[in-house]
């Protein structure tokens, strides 16, 4: 935002931050050459705006959100402690479908504009 945070109403700042996080996440996935499904985990995984924006940016790749109350490291420790268990593991994720085209397309357009802005000469940006 050219005029800084004051140009964005306070009520919209969390959504703007979520969109920014989705831009960065999509760009990092592209930079890494990631091609498979994407799993969201941790506190940001529960942010609906972030999830929808990221789903729009990585479509048609599947996006899943961890539903396990234990996060990655804790779940890994639990699995090591119970590695001989024969109980089937409960489903630990759910699919996050992309938003409808009427929402997905503006998110993709904003992403293209963001990529162009951070790649502009003289700017320190995200390079893939």
LUMVEXZA-646883 format. One line per 5 residues: number of its first residue (from 1); their letters; for each residue x, y, z of N, C-alpha, C. Coordinates in pm, 1 decimal. Example, Ala and Ser with C-alpha at 12.3 -4.5 7.8 and 13.67 -1.06 7.14 Angstrom:
2
1	as	1319.0,-569.0,780.0,1230.0,-450.0,780.0,1320.0,-330.0,780.0; 1285.0,-225.0,708.0,1367.0,-106.0,714.0,1290.0,3.0,787.0
! end
This chain:
128
1	xxxxx	86.0,-116.8,0.0,0.0,0.0,0.0,90.3,122.7,0.0; 78.2,202.7,-102.5,168.9,316.2,-121.6,164.2,416.0,-7.0; 48.8,439.0,50.3,35.7,538.9,156.4,54.6,480.2,295.6; 97.2,356.7,303.5,122.9,294.5,432.7,-1.7,238.0,496.7; 13.8,181.1,616.1,-98.2,115.8,684.2,-218.1,206.3,709.1
6	xxxxx	-195.3,333.9,726.0,-307.1,424.5,754.0,-405.6,432.1,638.0; -361.2,395.2,516.5,-449.6,399.0,399.8,-550.0,284.0,400.3; -524.5,182.3,481.5,-613.7,66.2,487.7,-692.4,73.8,618.1; -826.6,70.7,611.1,-906.1,73.8,734.5,-865.1,-40.7,828.2; -866.0,-13.0,954.9,-821.0,-110.6,1054.9,-893.9,-244.2,1041.6
11	xxxxx	-1021.5,-241.9,1008.6,-1098.4,-365.8,998.3,-1051.7,-454.2,882.3; -986.6,-395.3,782.3,-942.0,-471.9,665.4,-795.9,-516.1,673.9; -722.6,-467.6,771.6,-580.5,-500.3,781.4,-552.9,-648.9,801.8; -633.3,-721.3,881.8,-607.4,-866.2,891.9,-623.3,-938.2,757.0; -721.3,-898.8,677.4,-739.9,-961.3,546.5,-623.5,-926.6,453.9
16	xxxxx	-576.0,-804.3,461.1,-461.9,-764.2,379.0,-337.0,-842.6,419.8; -318.2,-862.3,549.0,-204.2,-941.1,596.8,-215.8,-1086.7,550.4; -336.5,-1142.4,553.8,-357.6,-1280.1,507.6,-327.4,-1291.3,358.4; -369.3,-1192.7,279.3,-342.0,-1193.6,136.0,-191.2,-1185.9,111.5; -123.1,-1101.3,186.7,22.8,-1090.8,173.6,90.2,-1224.6,205.1
21	xxxxx	45.7,-1290.2,311.6,101.7,-1421.4,346.9,75.6,-1523.2,235.8; -41.9,-1517.2,174.2,-72.6,-1608.3,63.4,17.9,-1579.0,-56.4; 40.8,-1450.0,-85.2,133.1,-1414.5,-194.2,270.5,-1476.2,-168.7; 322.4,-1455.5,-49.1,455.2,-1508.2,-16.0,458.7,-1660.5,-21.3; 357.5,-1724.0,33.2,353.6,-1870.2,34.0,350.2,-1925.4,-107.7
26	xxxxx	265.8,-1868.6,-193.0,256.5,-1915.6,-331.6,388.7,-1895.7,-404.1; 451.9,-1782.0,-381.8,580.1,-1755.7,-447.2,688.5,-1850.9,-397.0; 689.7,-1879.1,-268.9,789.8,-1971.9,-214.9,767.1,-2112.8,-268.0; 642.5,-2155.4,-278.4,613.8,-2287.2,-335.2,662.2,-2294.4,-479.9; 639.3,-2188.3,-554.4,685.5,-2184.7,-693.0,838.3,-2187.2,-697.6
31	xxxxx	902.7,-2108.2,-613.8,1049.2,-2102.8,-611.8,1111.5,-2237.3,-576.2; 1042.8,-2312.3,-490.9,1091.4,-2444.0,-451.2,1064.1,-2550.5,-557.1; 981.5,-2517.2,-654.5,945.0,-2614.8,-756.4,845.9,-2718.2,-705.6; 775.3,-2685.0,-598.7,677.2,-2777.5,-541.0,564.4,-2801.7,-639.6; 527.0,-2928.8,-654.8,423.1,-2962.1,-752.0,308.3,-3043.4,-694.0
36	xxxxx	324.6,-3097.4,-575.8,222.1,-3184.4,-518.1,123.7,-3107.7,-431.4; 44.5,-3182.8,-357.5,-51.4,-3120.4,-266.0,20.9,-3036.2,-161.1; -48.3,-2937.4,-109.3,7.6,-2848.9,-7.4,-71.0,-2870.2,121.2; 1.8,-2886.9,232.3,-60.0,-2905.8,363.1,-31.5,-2784.0,449.0; -137.0,-2722.4,499.4,-123.1,-2609.3,591.5,-128.8,-2661.8,733.5
41	xxxxx	-42.5,-2607.3,817.2,-37.0,-2649.4,955.8,-3.2,-2528.6,1041.4; -42.6,-2532.5,1164.9,-10.6,-2424.7,1257.1,-120.5,-2320.9,1262.7; -97.1,-2214.4,1338.6,-201.5,-2114.4,1360.6,-255.2,-2049.8,1232.2; -170.2,-2025.5,1134.9,-216.0,-1960.5,1012.6,-309.3,-2050.3,931.3; -301.3,-2179.9,951.4,-387.5,-2273.3,878.4,-534.7,-2249.8,909.3
46	xxxxx	-564.2,-2192.6,1023.9,-702.7,-2165.4,1061.4,-756.1,-2033.7,1009.6; -673.0,-1957.6,939.2,-715.8,-1827.8,887.1,-786.6,-1849.8,753.4; -917.7,-1827.0,752.0,-998.2,-1855.0,631.7,-955.4,-1770.5,512.6; -922.6,-1643.9,534.7,-881.6,-1557.1,423.3,-751.4,-1607.5,361.1; -657.1,-1646.5,444.4,-530.3,-1700.7,395.3,-554.4,-1830.2,317.3
51	xxxxx	-632.7,-1919.7,373.1,-659.8,-2047.3,308.5,-725.5,-2030.8,172.6; -826.5,-1945.1,164.3,-895.2,-1923.8,36.4,-802.8,-1858.7,-65.8; -725.0,-1759.8,-22.5,-634.4,-1692.0,-115.4,-527.3,-1788.5,-165.7; -468.7,-1865.9,-76.7,-366.2,-1960.5,-118.7,-425.4,-2067.6,-209.6; -544.5,-2114.9,-177.6,-610.1,-2214.6,-263.0,-630.1,-2158.8,-404.0
56	xxxxx	-666.4,-2031.8,-414.2,-684.0,-1969.3,-545.2,-551.2,-1960.9,-619.3; -444.1,-1932.6,-547.3,-313.9,-1911.4,-611.5,-243.8,-2039.6,-652.6; -274.1,-2151.4,-588.3,-206.0,-2275.8,-623.5,-294.4,-2370.4,-704.1; -421.0,-2334.7,-725.7,-513.2,-2421.4,-801.5,-452.0,-2453.0,-937.0; -468.9,-2573.1,-984.6,-559.0,-2679.8,-940.2,-497.2,-2776.3,-838.7
61	xxxxx	-378.3,-2743.8,-788.7,-315.8,-2830.8,-687.8,-402.6,-2835.0,-562.5; -411.5,-2951.6,-499.3,-493.5,-2960.1,-377.7,-427.7,-2891.2,-258.7; -512.0,-2828.4,-179.7,-469.5,-2763.3,-55.5,-543.9,-2831.3,57.8; -469.9,-2871.1,159.7,-529.4,-2937.1,275.9,-487.8,-2862.5,401.5; -573.9,-2869.1,502.4,-545.0,-2806.5,631.1,-539.3,-2916.1,736.1
66	xxxxx	-432.6,-2913.5,815.2,-419.2,-3009.8,924.4,-529.7,-2985.2,1026.8; -594.9,-3092.3,1067.5,-698.5,-3082.6,1170.0,-653.4,-3147.6,1300.2; -533.1,-3198.8,1299.3,-476.3,-3263.5,1416.3,-454.2,-3159.0,1525.4; -502.2,-3184.8,1646.5,-477.8,-3087.0,1753.7,-329.4,-3074.1,1789.2; -251.3,-3175.9,1753.3,-106.9,-3167.8,1773.3,-43.3,-3116.7,1645.3
71	xxxxx	48.7,-3024.6,1657.9,118.2,-2975.7,1538.9,232.4,-3069.9,1504.7; 296.0,-3047.9,1391.3,393.6,-3139.5,1332.3,493.5,-3202.0,1426.0; 567.6,-3122.4,1500.3,671.7,-3177.6,1586.6,610.9,-3262.7,1697.2; 502.5,-3213.9,1757.2,437.7,-3289.9,1864.1,378.7,-3419.8,1810.1; 316.8,-3414.0,1690.1,260.3,-3535.8,1631.2,372.6,-3634.6,1598.2
76	xxxxx	483.0,-3585.8,1545.8,595.6,-3674.0,1515.6,646.9,-3743.2,1640.6; 656.3,-3670.4,1750.6,700.7,-3730.0,1876.8,600.9,-3835.4,1923.9; 472.4,-3804.9,1911.3,368.8,-3901.3,1949.9,379.8,-4027.5,1865.1; 399.5,-4010.4,1734.0,408.3,-4126.1,1644.9,530.2,-4211.9,1679.4; 641.3,-4148.6,1714.5,759.4,-4225.2,1754.8,732.7,-4303.8,1883.1
81	xxxxx	659.4,-4241.5,1974.8,629.5,-4308.5,2101.5,530.3,-4423.1,2083.5; 447.8,-4417.3,1980.2,344.3,-4518.9,1957.3,364.4,-4591.6,1824.1; 485.3,-4604.3,1777.6,510.4,-4655.9,1643.4,465.3,-4799.5,1623.3; 450.1,-4875.2,1730.2,406.6,-5014.3,1716.0,255.2,-5029.3,1722.6; 184.9,-4921.6,1739.5,39.0,-4927.5,1749.8,-21.3,-4979.5,1619.6
86	xxxxx	-123.9,-5062.3,1632.0,-192.7,-5113.7,1513.2,-323.2,-5039.3,1487.5; -354.7,-4944.5,1573.2,-476.8,-4865.1,1551.3,-460.5,-4780.7,1426.2; -563.7,-4773.3,1344.2,-553.2,-4683.2,1228.1,-551.6,-4537.8,1274.5; -472.6,-4459.1,1206.9,-464.4,-4316.6,1240.8,-592.6,-4246.4,1197.6; -641.3,-4153.9,1278.1,-759.9,-4078.2,1238.1,-724.9,-3983.6,1123.6
91	xxxxx	-824.0,-3943.3,1045.0,-793.9,-3844.4,940.8,-744.1,-3716.2,1007.7; -633.0,-3667.1,961.0,-569.9,-3553.6,1026.6,-569.4,-3427.9,940.5; -647.6,-3429.7,833.2,-653.1,-3310.4,749.5,-787.1,-3305.8,676.8; -815.1,-3188.2,625.9,-936.1,-3169.9,545.4,-900.9,-3087.8,422.6; -974.3,-3111.0,315.9,-950.7,-3037.8,191.7,-1000.7,-2895.1,204.9
96	xxxxx	-925.7,-2802.0,148.0,-968.6,-2663.0,137.9,-990.9,-2634.2,-10.1; -1115.6,-2631.9,-53.2,-1141.3,-2608.4,-195.4,-1108.5,-2465.1,-234.3; -1072.5,-2444.6,-360.3,-1047.8,-2306.6,-403.6,-1177.2,-2226.7,-401.0; -1164.7,-2096.2,-390.3,-1285.2,-2013.1,-389.7,-1350.0,-2012.6,-527.6; -1473.3,-1963.7,-537.6,-1537.7,-1955.9,-668.5,-1459.9,-1862.6,-760.7
101	xxxxx	-1474.5,-1883.0,-892.5,-1398.7,-1801.5,-988.7,-1414.4,-1650.6,-968.2; -1530.4,-1606.8,-924.5,-1552.0,-1462.7,-904.7,-1459.7,-1405.9,-797.6; -1413.8,-1488.0,-705.9,-1318.3,-1444.7,-604.1,-1175.9,-1484.7,-641.9; -1160.1,-1603.0,-698.6,-1026.7,-1653.4,-731.0,-956.5,-1566.0,-834.6; -1028.4,-1521.4,-936.2,-964.4,-1444.2,-1042.5,-907.1,-1311.4,-991.6
106	xxxxx	-980.1,-1232.9,-912.9,-918.5,-1110.2,-858.2,-797.6,-1138.1,-769.3; -799.3,-1249.5,-696.3,-684.4,-1285.2,-613.0,-564.3,-1315.1,-702.9; -587.4,-1387.6,-812.4,-477.8,-1417.6,-905.9,-425.7,-1290.5,-973.1; -515.5,-1199.3,-1006.6,-473.4,-1072.0,-1066.6,-391.1,-989.7,-967.7; -434.6,-987.5,-842.9,-358.8,-915.8,-740.1,-221.0,-978.6,-721.7
111	xxxxx	-214.4,-1111.4,-731.0,-86.1,-1180.8,-717.0,7.8,-1143.7,-831.8; -45.6,-1140.5,-953.3,36.7,-1102.4,-1069.3,89.3,-960.1,-1052.2; 4.8,-869.3,-1004.7,47.8,-730.9,-982.1,152.1,-724.7,-870.6; 133.0,-803.3,-766.0,228.8,-806.9,-655.7,363.8,-858.8,-704.2; 362.7,-966.9,-783.4,488.0,-1020.7,-836.7,560.2,-916.7,-922.7
116	xxxxx	485.1,-844.4,-1004.2,546.3,-740.5,-1088.6,606.0,-629.4,-1002.3; 535.8,-593.1,-895.7,583.8,-484.6,-809.2,712.3,-524.1,-736.7; 718.6,-648.1,-685.7,838.2,-686.3,-612.2,955.4,-717.1,-703.9; 928.2,-739.9,-832.0,1034.6,-767.4,-927.5,1080.9,-641.5,-1000.0; 1018.0,-526.8,-971.5,1052.3,-401.9,-1041.2,1197.4,-365.7,-1014.7
121	xxxxx	1265.6,-308.7,-1115.8,1404.7,-266.7,-1097.2,1419.7,-173.6,-974.9; 1525.5,-197.0,-901.9,1552.0,-113.5,-785.3,1478.0,-156.2,-660.4; 1393.2,-258.4,-670.5,1317.3,-307.3,-555.3,1381.4,-434.5,-503.4; 1384.1,-447.2,-375.9,1425.7,-576.1,-316.6,1299.1,-658.0,-311.9; 1297.2,-768.6,-382.6,1174.3,-845.4,-390.8,1199.0,-993.7,-381.2
126	xxx	1094.9,-1066.5,-413.9,1099.6,-1210.9,-414.0,1136.5,-1254.4,-554.0; 1244.5,-1328.2,-566.1,1290.4,-1370.7,-698.0,1287.0,-1522.6,-705.7; 1230.8,-1575.4,-814.7,1217.7,-1720.3,-829.1,1307.2,-1776.8,-932.5
! end
